[in-house]
């Protein structure tokens, strides 16, 4: 199956700082999503981004499918950004996803 | 996006018993999945719930332990059978193929299971 590696595994920031999270995958994919799991366990959809660049407020994401990686940018971080960020990929548009191990982000006030 | 509800939201069970988790979606969806998230770990796919037929299980998961039903396009159940403490996890229902985002996957709020 596809291997998904996320880095860094843990990240601690001061409020207001910027960060970049990375997701590498081992094979071609047609589906890639970024999720944020909040401290209550809810998975929140951030981006559906099999290729290209998208922005939503302070968050943006870029996927370079030919080089098999995706980046999630968080600017001006807030304490509410704390949680685990997961990258999930699938070979087909309507297929089962493989999740990375996640990046645990802690934003300190 | 889809609105997904799960019941129960959490439960504490005794070893050897079984628990059935329900997943209800507010619209018809193409694909429904069940995931497990063990403490401090990532999500692992248990199975794909197929409407009107047997679920498709991933390696390491078997029907006797995790029977799944999907009677229609908006509802599915996962049963965790003959539970042991190792089954303590969050169980998540996921859907794909909604009118609002066909290829995007959405997750329910999860069921936190503790087995004593």
Interface residues (C-beta under 8 A of the other chain):
Chain A: X31 X33 X35 X41 X42 X43 X45 X48 X86 X88 X93 X94 X96 X97 X98 X99 X100 X101 X102
Chain B: X1 X30 X31 X33 X37 X41 X42 X43 X44 X45 X48 X58 X90 X92 X96 X97 X101 X102 X103 X104 X105 X106 X107 X109 X110 X112
